[in-house]
């Protein structure tokens, strides 16, 4: 069963709820290695997205993703807005005007999002950033799609891999962003961007009915 615009809206609303639920956790993670604003920024951004979705009804999955992108870019401060906004914008471009998304299309959207984040933030694996959650998520999504998985399963395996990737940032020494200023002291803490990425992918996956 394909993923429609309504499905993507439901996924984004689920993501907004999860950002609100985990706002304080993300703030605390960012307090020890960043500016302590990641949770507040992500919650504010997705609250703004929710308001936009109450006002308009995008007709395609790509249109929903583009709305999310432009709203996050305009409302989220710090690095999060440009990075997440670029990810959603690249994903929107990847899916184009398709009325529904199958498993391979979802995997392609995730890959495009990763490529956008890398292009914008210049981070690579083990820099202790959201890229460390996205790289395994994209790999798992691609593998799932190649095995014939539909959108729900592709998102589920991507989320599982993202959580593992986020957890694996704990021992890393940050090489990008404000956390890099701490040097060795950045080790021992999960990267907040990787954590929020994993949380969002889980929310997106959970919003879909099992296939």
WOHUZI-V126979 format. One record per residue. N is the residue number from 1. RES is the residue in three letters. PSI is psi in degrees with one decimal (999 if undefined). OMEGA is omega in whole degrees, 0 to 359 (NA if undefined). D_CENTER is the distance of its C-alpha to the mean C-alpha in Angstrom with 2 decimals. Layout:
# WOHUZI-V126979
n->{N & N}
res->{RES & RES}
psi->{PSI & PSI}
omega->{OMEGA & OMEGA}
d_center->{D_CENTER & D_CENTER}
This chain:
# WOHUZI-V126979
n->{1 & 2 & 3 & 4 & 5 & 6 & 7 & 8 & 9 & 10 & 11 & 12 & 13 & 14 & 15 & 16 & 17 & 18 & 19 & 20 & 21 & 22 & 23 & 24 & 25 & 26 & 27 & 28 & 29 & 30 & 31 & 32 & 33 & 34 & 35 & 36 & 37 & 38 & 39 & 40 & 41 & 42 & 43 & 44 & 45 & 46 & 47 & 48 & 49 & 50 & 51 & 52 & 53 & 54 & 55 & 56 & 57 & 58 & 59 & 60 & 61 & 62 & 63 & 64 & 65 & 66 & 67 & 68 & 69 & 70 & 71 & 72 & 73 & 74 & 75 & 76 & 77 & 78 & 79 & 80 & 81 & 82 & 83 & 84 & 85 & 86 & 87 & 88 & 89 & 90 & 91 & 92 & 93 & 94 & 95 & 96 & 97 & 98 & 99 & 100 & 101 & 102 & 103 & 104 & 105 & 106 & 107 & 108 & 109 & 110 & 111 & 112 & 113 & 114 & 115 & 116 & 117 & 118 & 119 & 120 & 121 & 122 & 123 & 124 & 125 & 126 & 127 & 128 & 129 & 130 & 131 & 132 & 133 & 134 & 135 & 136 & 137 & 138 & 139 & 140 & 141 & 142 & 143 & 144 & 145 & 146 & 147 & 148 & 149 & 150 & 151 & 152 & 153 & 154 & 155 & 156 & 157 & 158 & 159 & 160 & 161 & 162 & 163 & 164 & 165 & 166 & 167 & 168 & 169 & 170 & 171 & 172 & 173 & 174 & 175 & 176 & 177 & 178 & 179 & 180 & 181 & 182 & 183 & 184 & 185 & 186 & 187 & 188 & 189 & 190 & 191 & 192 & 193 & 194 & 195 & 196 & 197 & 198 & 199 & 200 & 201 & 202 & 203 & 204 & 205 & 206 & 207 & 208 & 209 & 210 & 211}
res->{UNK & UNK & UNK & UNK & UNK & UNK & UNK & UNK & UNK & UNK & UNK & UNK & UNK & UNK & UNK & UNK & UNK & UNK & UNK & UNK & UNK & UNK & UNK & UNK & UNK & UNK & UNK & UNK & UNK & UNK & UNK & UNK & UNK & UNK & UNK & UNK & UNK & UNK & UNK & UNK & UNK & UNK & UNK & UNK & UNK & UNK & UNK & UNK & UNK & UNK & UNK & UNK & UNK & UNK & UNK & UNK & UNK & UNK & UNK & UNK & UNK & UNK & UNK & UNK & UNK & UNK & UNK & UNK & UNK & UNK & UNK & UNK & UNK & UNK & UNK & UNK & UNK & UNK & UNK & UNK & UNK & UNK & UNK & UNK & UNK & UNK & UNK & UNK & UNK & UNK & UNK & UNK & UNK & UNK & UNK & UNK & UNK & UNK & UNK & UNK & UNK & UNK & UNK & UNK & UNK & UNK & UNK & UNK & UNK & UNK & UNK & UNK & UNK & UNK & UNK & UNK & UNK & UNK & UNK & UNK & UNK & UNK & UNK & UNK & UNK & UNK & UNK & UNK & UNK & UNK & UNK & UNK & UNK & UNK & UNK & UNK & UNK & UNK & UNK & UNK & UNK & UNK & UNK & UNK & UNK & UNK & UNK & UNK & UNK & UNK & UNK & UNK & UNK & UNK & UNK & UNK & UNK & UNK & UNK & UNK & UNK & UNK & UNK & UNK & UNK & UNK & UNK & UNK & UNK & UNK & UNK & UNK & UNK & UNK & UNK & UNK & UNK & UNK & UNK & UNK & UNK & UNK & UNK & UNK & UNK & UNK & UNK & UNK & UNK & UNK & UNK & UNK & UNK & UNK & UNK & UNK & UNK & UNK & UNK & UNK & UNK & UNK & UNK & UNK & UNK & UNK & UNK & UNK & UNK & UNK & UNK}
psi->{128.1 & 163.7 & 113.9 & 176.0 & -40.8 & -38.4 & -41.0 & -39.4 & -44.4 & -39.4 & -43.3 & -40.1 & -38.3 & -39.9 & -40.1 & -41.5 & -39.0 & -37.6 & -38.2 & -42.7 & -37.2 & 14.9 & -51.4 & -37.9 & -45.4 & -35.8 & -45.7 & -38.9 & -41.7 & -21.8 & -36.5 & -22.8 & 9.1 & -141.9 & 1.1 & 20.7 & -0.1 & -44.9 & -43.4 & -42.6 & -45.0 & -40.6 & -45.7 & -43.7 & -45.3 & -23.5 & -39.9 & -38.0 & -43.2 & -40.5 & -44.8 & -41.2 & -21.7 & -22.2 & -32.6 & 161.0 & 90.3 & 142.0 & -14.9 & 159.5 & -41.9 & -37.7 & -36.4 & -47.1 & -38.5 & -39.4 & -43.7 & -45.3 & -52.4 & -34.5 & -44.2 & -42.0 & -36.9 & -15.9 & -17.1 & 128.6 & -177.5 & -154.7 & -22.2 & -43.9 & -54.9 & -39.1 & -51.9 & -39.1 & -43.2 & -40.3 & -47.7 & -35.2 & -42.5 & -38.6 & -41.9 & -42.9 & -39.2 & -37.9 & -16.6 & -138.5 & 17.6 & 134.2 & -25.0 & 154.1 & 131.7 & -175.6 & -50.5 & -35.0 & -39.5 & -43.2 & -40.6 & -37.7 & -42.3 & -41.6 & -42.8 & -38.5 & -45.5 & -46.6 & -37.0 & -42.5 & -43.4 & -43.3 & -38.0 & -45.3 & -11.0 & 21.8 & 151.3 & 178.5 & 139.1 & 17.8 & -5.1 & 60.1 & -176.3 & -21.3 & -31.4 & -20.4 & -36.0 & -38.2 & -53.0 & -31.0 & -44.1 & -41.4 & -43.4 & -39.6 & -43.8 & -45.4 & -42.2 & -43.4 & -39.2 & -24.3 & 1.2 & 11.6 & 146.4 & -178.6 & -43.1 & -46.0 & -39.8 & -44.5 & -37.6 & -46.5 & -33.1 & -43.2 & -43.4 & -44.8 & -36.3 & -40.4 & -40.8 & -41.5 & -40.6 & -44.5 & -34.0 & -8.5 & -15.2 & -49.9 & -6.7 & 152.0 & 125.4 & 138.1 & 1.2 & 155.2 & -173.8 & -33.5 & -27.8 & -22.5 & -22.8 & -13.7 & -131.6 & -24.5 & -14.5 & -17.5 & 149.3 & 5.3 & 137.6 & 137.7 & 128.4 & -34.8 & -39.3 & -39.4 & -44.9 & -34.4 & -46.9 & -40.5 & -42.7 & -44.1 & -37.3 & -41.9 & -42.5 & -43.8 & -43.8 & -20.6 & -14.1 & 143.6 & 140.9 & 146.9 & 999}
omega->{183 & 181 & 184 & 176 & 178 & 178 & 180 & 176 & 179 & 179 & 180 & 177 & 176 & 177 & 178 & 179 & 180 & 177 & 177 & 181 & 185 & 181 & 184 & 178 & 181 & 175 & 182 & 177 & 182 & 181 & 186 & 182 & 182 & 184 & 181 & 183 & 186 & 180 & 179 & 180 & 181 & 179 & 180 & 181 & 182 & 171 & 177 & 177 & 181 & 178 & 179 & 181 & 174 & 185 & 184 & 178 & 179 & 188 & 180 & 175 & 180 & 179 & 177 & 181 & 179 & 177 & 178 & 182 & 185 & 179 & 179 & 181 & 184 & 186 & 185 & 179 & 178 & 181 & 188 & 182 & 179 & 183 & 179 & 179 & 178 & 179 & 181 & 180 & 177 & 178 & 179 & 179 & 182 & 183 & 176 & 184 & 181 & 180 & 178 & 179 & 173 & 182 & 179 & 179 & 177 & 178 & 179 & 178 & 179 & 179 & 178 & 177 & 177 & 181 & 178 & 179 & 179 & 180 & 183 & 186 & 179 & 180 & 176 & 180 & 176 & 170 & 181 & 178 & 178 & 178 & 181 & 173 & 184 & 183 & 178 & 178 & 180 & 178 & 179 & 179 & 180 & 180 & 179 & 180 & 180 & 178 & 177 & 180 & 175 & 184 & 183 & 181 & 178 & 178 & 181 & 181 & 177 & 180 & 179 & 179 & 179 & 178 & 177 & 179 & 178 & 180 & 182 & 177 & 186 & 183 & 186 & 171 & 185 & 178 & 179 & 174 & 183 & 180 & 181 & 179 & 182 & 181 & 183 & 181 & 178 & 177 & 179 & 181 & 176 & 178 & 182 & 178 & 176 & 179 & 181 & 176 & 180 & 180 & 180 & 180 & 176 & 179 & 179 & 181 & 183 & 180 & 182 & 175 & 177 & 181 & NA}
d_center->{22.68 & 20.47 & 17.43 & 18.83 & 17.80 & 18.69 & 16.45 & 13.38 & 14.64 & 15.08 & 11.57 & 10.33 & 13.25 & 12.42 & 9.04 & 11.34 & 13.83 & 11.82 & 10.92 & 14.66 & 15.72 & 14.12 & 14.88 & 17.87 & 16.46 & 13.85 & 16.80 & 18.99 & 16.84 & 16.64 & 20.33 & 21.58 & 19.87 & 18.70 & 19.58 & 18.85 & 16.92 & 13.21 & 13.52 & 15.74 & 13.76 & 10.55 & 13.09 & 15.16 & 12.65 & 11.61 & 15.32 & 16.19 & 14.04 & 15.91 & 19.13 & 18.60 & 18.07 & 21.30 & 23.07 & 22.21 & 21.63 & 19.82 & 21.71 & 19.32 & 15.74 & 15.45 & 16.94 & 14.48 & 11.52 & 13.85 & 14.72 & 11.25 & 11.13 & 14.66 & 14.45 & 11.74 & 13.74 & 16.90 & 16.23 & 13.98 & 16.04 & 15.80 & 13.44 & 10.25 & 11.34 & 12.27 & 9.42 & 6.60 & 9.58 & 10.53 & 7.50 & 8.11 & 11.74 & 12.08 & 10.68 & 13.23 & 15.85 & 15.44 & 16.16 & 18.81 & 21.02 & 20.91 & 21.78 & 20.03 & 17.56 & 18.78 & 17.24 & 17.67 & 16.16 & 12.88 & 13.03 & 14.00 & 11.19 & 8.67 & 11.33 & 11.75 & 8.26 & 9.04 & 12.46 & 11.62 & 9.99 & 13.05 & 15.38 & 14.46 & 14.29 & 16.68 & 15.22 & 16.10 & 16.01 & 17.37 & 17.02 & 15.21 & 11.90 & 8.18 & 9.78 & 11.58 & 8.86 & 7.69 & 11.42 & 12.61 & 9.97 & 11.15 & 14.64 & 14.73 & 13.49 & 16.16 & 18.73 & 18.22 & 18.59 & 21.64 & 23.15 & 22.98 & 20.21 & 19.12 & 15.72 & 15.69 & 16.67 & 14.35 & 11.31 & 13.31 & 14.11 & 10.67 & 9.66 & 13.01 & 12.69 & 9.47 & 11.53 & 14.43 & 12.86 & 11.80 & 15.33 & 16.86 & 15.97 & 18.57 & 21.64 & 20.37 & 21.85 & 19.48 & 20.30 & 18.03 & 17.58 & 19.73 & 19.51 & 21.46 & 24.37 & 24.94 & 25.69 & 26.57 & 25.94 & 22.16 & 22.66 & 22.58 & 19.41 & 15.84 & 13.50 & 11.76 & 8.70 & 8.50 & 9.33 & 6.90 & 4.00 & 6.84 & 7.84 & 5.38 & 6.06 & 9.52 & 9.94 & 9.34 & 11.70 & 14.11 & 14.58 & 16.16 & 19.74 & 20.59 & 22.17}
